[in-house]
Amino acid sequence: MRLLYFAAVFATASWLIALLLRKLVAVRQVNVIVESPERTAQVNALERALRAEGGEPDSSASDDQELS
């Protein structure tokens, strides 16, 4: 009977430890930003729009003009 009791205690403790570790990993990965081609394109478009509104020349446009 003692063996069954300690097996249940051990199983419960290991389950709780695994649960806490999974929660810790999940909390750490909340702040991770996934880089995708769509997100990169959207960020680049927003940066170009902000530069155009601010009156600053677009760096890619000035590079193209310097080459020609």
NUTI-507141 format. One record per atom (N, C-alpha, C): residue number from 1; residue in three letters; x, z, y. Coordinates in steps of 0.02 Angstrom, whole numbers. Layout:
<nodes>
<node k="NUM" r="ALA" x="X" z="Z" y="Y"/>
...
</nodes>
This chain:
<nodes>
<node k="1" r="MET" x="41" z="0" y="-60"/>
<node k="1" r="MET" x="0" z="0" y="0"/>
<node k="1" r="MET" x="44" z="0" y="63"/>
<node k="2" r="ARG" x="99" z="38" y="61"/>
<node k="2" r="ARG" x="144" z="38" y="118"/>
<node k="2" r="ARG" x="173" z="-31" y="131"/>
<node k="3" r="LEU" x="189" z="-66" y="78"/>
<node k="3" r="LEU" x="217" z="-133" y="86"/>
<node k="3" r="LEU" x="168" z="-179" y="122"/>
<node k="4" r="LEU" x="105" z="-175" y="104"/>
<node k="4" r="LEU" x="54" z="-216" y="136"/>
<node k="4" r="LEU" x="46" z="-197" y="210"/>
<node k="5" r="TYR" x="48" z="-133" y="225"/>
<node k="5" r="TYR" x="43" z="-109" y="294"/>
<node k="5" r="TYR" x="102" z="-135" y="336"/>
<node k="6" r="PHE" x="163" z="-127" y="311"/>
<node k="6" r="PHE" x="222" z="-149" y="348"/>
<node k="6" r="PHE" x="224" z="-225" y="354"/>
<node k="7" r="ALA" x="200" z="-260" y="304"/>
<node k="7" r="ALA" x="197" z="-333" y="309"/>
<node k="7" r="ALA" x="149" z="-354" y="364"/>
<node k="8" r="ALA" x="92" z="-319" y="370"/>
<node k="8" r="ALA" x="44" z="-335" y="422"/>
<node k="8" r="ALA" x="73" z="-319" y="491"/>
<node k="9" r="VAL" x="108" z="-262" y="497"/>
<node k="9" r="VAL" x="139" z="-244" y="560"/>
<node k="9" r="VAL" x="192" z="-295" y="579"/>
<node k="10" r="PHE" x="233" z="-315" y="531"/>
<node k="10" r="PHE" x="286" z="-364" y="544"/>
<node k="10" r="PHE" x="256" z="-431" y="564"/>
<node k="11" r="ALA" x="203" z="-453" y="530"/>
<node k="11" r="ALA" x="172" z="-516" y="546"/>
<node k="11" r="ALA" x="142" z="-515" y="617"/>
<node k="12" r="THR" x="110" z="-459" y="634"/>
<node k="12" r="THR" x="80" z="-453" y="700"/>
<node k="12" r="THR" x="135" z="-452" y="754"/>
<node k="13" r="ALA" x="188" z="-416" y="742"/>
<node k="13" r="ALA" x="243" z="-413" y="791"/>
<node k="13" r="ALA" x="276" z="-481" y="800"/>
<node k="14" r="SER" x="288" z="-516" y="747"/>
<node k="14" r="SER" x="319" z="-582" y="753"/>
<node k="14" r="SER" x="273" z="-631" y="788"/>
<node k="15" r="TRP" x="207" z="-626" y="775"/>
<node k="15" r="TRP" x="159" z="-670" y="808"/>
<node k="15" r="TRP" x="158" z="-656" y="883"/>
<node k="16" r="LEU" x="160" z="-592" y="902"/>
<node k="16" r="LEU" x="160" z="-574" y="974"/>
<node k="16" r="LEU" x="224" z="-598" y="1008"/>
<node k="17" r="ILE" x="280" z="-591" y="975"/>
<node k="17" r="ILE" x="343" z="-614" y="1004"/>
<node k="17" r="ILE" x="342" z="-690" y="1013"/>
<node k="18" r="ALA" x="317" z="-726" y="964"/>
<node k="18" r="ALA" x="312" z="-799" y="970"/>
<node k="18" r="ALA" x="265" z="-818" y="1027"/>
<node k="19" r="LEU" x="211" z="-781" y="1033"/>
<node k="19" r="LEU" x="163" z="-795" y="1087"/>
<node k="19" r="LEU" x="195" z="-784" y="1156"/>
<node k="20" r="LEU" x="233" z="-730" y="1163"/>
<node k="20" r="LEU" x="267" z="-716" y="1226"/>
<node k="20" r="LEU" x="320" z="-769" y="1242"/>
<node k="21" r="LEU" x="356" z="-791" y="1191"/>
<node k="21" r="LEU" x="407" z="-843" y="1202"/>
<node k="21" r="LEU" x="375" z="-908" y="1224"/>
<node k="22" r="ARG" x="320" z="-927" y="1192"/>
<node k="22" r="ARG" x="285" z="-988" y="1212"/>
<node k="22" r="ARG" x="258" z="-984" y="1283"/>
<node k="23" r="LYS" x="233" z="-925" y="1302"/>
<node k="23" r="LYS" x="209" z="-916" y="1371"/>
<node k="23" r="LYS" x="266" z="-921" y="1420"/>
<node k="24" r="LEU" x="323" z="-892" y="1404"/>
<node k="24" r="LEU" x="382" z="-896" y="1447"/>
<node k="24" r="LEU" x="404" z="-968" y="1458"/>
<node k="25" r="VAL" x="406" z="-1007" y="1404"/>
<node k="25" r="VAL" x="426" z="-1077" y="1409"/>
<node k="25" r="VAL" x="375" z="-1116" y="1450"/>
<node k="26" r="ALA" x="311" z="-1102" y="1440"/>
<node k="26" r="ALA" x="258" z="-1137" y="1478"/>
<node k="26" r="ALA" x="263" z="-1121" y="1552"/>
<node k="27" r="VAL" x="277" z="-1059" y="1570"/>
<node k="27" r="VAL" x="282" z="-1040" y="1640"/>
<node k="27" r="VAL" x="343" z="-1073" y="1672"/>
<node k="28" r="ARG" x="397" z="-1078" y="1636"/>
<node k="28" r="ARG" x="457" z="-1110" y="1664"/>
<node k="28" r="ARG" x="447" z="-1184" y="1675"/>
<node k="29" r="GLN" x="405" z="-1216" y="1635"/>
<node k="29" r="GLN" x="397" z="-1289" y="1640"/>
<node k="29" r="GLN" x="341" z="-1309" y="1687"/>
<node k="30" r="VAL" x="307" z="-1261" y="1718"/>
<node k="30" r="VAL" x="255" z="-1278" y="1765"/>
<node k="30" r="VAL" x="283" z="-1314" y="1826"/>
<node k="31" r="ASN" x="343" z="-1294" y="1847"/>
<node k="31" r="ASN" x="372" z="-1322" y="1908"/>
<node k="31" r="ASN" x="411" z="-1386" y="1896"/>
<node k="32" r="VAL" x="413" z="-1411" y="1836"/>
<node k="32" r="VAL" x="450" z="-1471" y="1821"/>
<node k="32" r="VAL" x="410" z="-1532" y="1845"/>
<node k="33" r="ILE" x="442" z="-1575" y="1885"/>
<node k="33" r="ILE" x="409" z="-1636" y="1909"/>
<node k="33" r="ILE" x="430" z="-1693" y="1863"/>
<node k="34" r="VAL" x="380" z="-1726" y="1836"/>
<node k="34" r="VAL" x="394" z="-1781" y="1791"/>
<node k="34" r="VAL" x="405" z="-1844" y="1832"/>
<node k="35" r="GLU" x="464" z="-1873" y="1825"/>
<node k="35" r="GLU" x="479" z="-1935" y="1861"/>
<node k="35" r="GLU" x="455" z="-1994" y="1820"/>
<node k="36" r="SER" x="414" z="-2035" y="1850"/>
<node k="36" r="SER" x="390" z="-2095" y="1817"/>
<node k="36" r="SER" x="399" z="-2153" y="1865"/>
<node k="37" r="PRO" x="399" z="-2214" y="1840"/>
<node k="37" r="PRO" x="405" z="-2271" y="1886"/>
<node k="37" r="PRO" x="348" z="-2274" y="1938"/>
<node k="38" r="GLU" x="288" z="-2255" y="1917"/>
<node k="38" r="GLU" x="232" z="-2256" y="1963"/>
<node k="38" r="GLU" x="242" z="-2205" y="2019"/>
<node k="39" r="ARG" x="266" z="-2146" y="2001"/>
<node k="39" r="ARG" x="277" z="-2094" y="2051"/>
<node k="39" r="ARG" x="333" z="-2114" y="2098"/>
<node k="40" r="THR" x="386" z="-2143" y="2072"/>
<node k="40" r="THR" x="442" z="-2166" y="2113"/>
<node k="40" r="THR" x="419" z="-2219" y="2162"/>
<node k="41" r="ALA" x="378" z="-2266" y="2139"/>
<node k="41" r="ALA" x="353" z="-2318" y="2183"/>
<node k="41" r="ALA" x="309" z="-2289" y="2238"/>
<node k="42" r="GLN" x="268" z="-2239" y="2219"/>
<node k="42" r="GLN" x="225" z="-2208" y="2269"/>
<node k="42" r="GLN" x="265" z="-2170" y="2321"/>
<node k="43" r="VAL" x="316" z="-2135" y="2300"/>
<node k="43" r="VAL" x="358" z="-2098" y="2347"/>
<node k="43" r="VAL" x="394" z="-2146" y="2393"/>
<node k="44" r="ASN" x="420" z="-2201" y="2366"/>
<node k="44" r="ASN" x="455" z="-2251" y="2408"/>
<node k="44" r="ASN" x="407" z="-2282" y="2459"/>
<node k="45" r="ALA" x="345" z="-2296" y="2438"/>
<node k="45" r="ALA" x="296" z="-2324" y="2485"/>
<node k="45" r="ALA" x="280" z="-2275" y="2540"/>
<node k="46" r="LEU" x="272" z="-2212" y="2523"/>
<node k="46" r="LEU" x="258" z="-2161" y="2574"/>
<node k="46" r="LEU" x="317" z="-2153" y="2622"/>
<node k="47" r="GLU" x="378" z="-2155" y="2596"/>
<node k="47" r="GLU" x="436" z="-2150" y="2641"/>
<node k="47" r="GLU" x="439" z="-2209" y="2688"/>
<node k="48" r="ARG" x="425" z="-2269" y="2663"/>
<node k="48" r="ARG" x="426" z="-2328" y="2707"/>
<node k="48" r="ARG" x="372" z="-2323" y="2760"/>
<node k="49" r="ALA" x="313" z="-2299" y="2742"/>
<node k="49" r="ALA" x="258" z="-2292" y="2790"/>
<node k="49" r="ALA" x="276" z="-2240" y="2843"/>
<node k="50" r="LEU" x="307" z="-2185" y="2823"/>
<node k="50" r="LEU" x="327" z="-2135" y="2872"/>
<node k="50" r="LEU" x="380" z="-2162" y="2920"/>
<node k="51" r="ARG" x="428" z="-2200" y="2893"/>
<node k="51" r="ARG" x="479" z="-2229" y="2936"/>
<node k="51" r="ARG" x="449" z="-2279" y="2985"/>
<node k="52" r="ALA" x="400" z="-2317" y="2962"/>
<node k="52" r="ALA" x="368" z="-2367" y="3005"/>
<node k="52" r="ALA" x="328" z="-2333" y="3061"/>
<node k="53" r="GLU" x="295" z="-2277" y="3046"/>
<node k="53" r="GLU" x="257" z="-2241" y="3097"/>
<node k="53" r="GLU" x="304" z="-2207" y="3146"/>
<node k="54" r="GLY" x="361" z="-2185" y="3123"/>
<node k="54" r="GLY" x="407" z="-2149" y="3167"/>
<node k="54" r="GLY" x="448" z="-2195" y="3211"/>
<node k="55" r="GLY" x="444" z="-2259" y="3200"/>
<node k="55" r="GLY" x="481" z="-2306" y="3240"/>
<node k="55" r="GLY" x="552" z="-2317" y="3216"/>
<node k="56" r="GLU" x="571" z="-2283" y="3162"/>
<node k="56" r="GLU" x="638" z="-2293" y="3135"/>
<node k="56" r="GLU" x="638" z="-2357" y="3093"/>
<node k="57" r="PRO" x="691" z="-2396" y="3097"/>
<node k="57" r="PRO" x="694" z="-2457" y="3057"/>
<node k="57" r="PRO" x="700" z="-2440" y="2983"/>
<node k="58" r="ASP" x="670" z="-2482" y="2943"/>
<node k="58" r="ASP" x="673" z="-2473" y="2870"/>
<node k="58" r="ASP" x="743" z="-2491" y="2846"/>
<node k="59" r="SER" x="775" z="-2448" y="2809"/>
<node k="59" r="SER" x="844" z="-2460" y="2788"/>
<node k="59" r="SER" x="850" z="-2521" y="2743"/>
<node k="60" r="SER" x="799" z="-2533" y="2701"/>
<node k="60" r="SER" x="803" z="-2592" y="2657"/>
<node k="60" r="SER" x="795" z="-2656" y="2698"/>
<node k="61" r="ALA" x="756" z="-2654" y="2751"/>
<node k="61" r="ALA" x="748" z="-2714" y="2794"/>
<node k="61" r="ALA" x="812" z="-2727" y="2832"/>
<node k="62" r="SER" x="845" z="-2675" y="2856"/>
<node k="62" r="SER" x="906" z="-2686" y="2894"/>
<node k="62" r="SER" x="962" z="-2710" y="2848"/>
<node k="63" r="ASP" x="962" z="-2688" y="2786"/>
<node k="63" r="ASP" x="1011" z="-2712" y="2738"/>
<node k="63" r="ASP" x="1001" z="-2786" y="2725"/>
<node k="64" r="ASP" x="938" z="-2807" y="2720"/>
<node k="64" r="ASP" x="923" z="-2878" y="2708"/>
<node k="64" r="ASP" x="945" z="-2921" y="2768"/>
<node k="65" r="GLN" x="935" z="-2895" y="2828"/>
<node k="65" r="GLN" x="954" z="-2933" y="2888"/>
<node k="65" r="GLN" x="1029" z="-2938" y="2894"/>
<node k="66" r="GLU" x="1066" z="-2886" y="2875"/>
<node k="66" r="GLU" x="1138" z="-2889" y="2880"/>
<node k="66" r="GLU" x="1168" z="-2940" y="2831"/>
<node k="67" r="LEU" x="1135" z="-2949" y="2774"/>
<node k="67" r="LEU" x="1162" z="-2995" y="2724"/>
<node k="67" r="LEU" x="1151" z="-3068" y="2744"/>
<node k="68" r="SER" x="1098" z="-3082" y="2784"/>
<node k="68" r="SER" x="1086" z="-3152" y="2801"/>
<node k="68" r="SER" x="1118" z="-3173" y="2866"/>
</nodes>
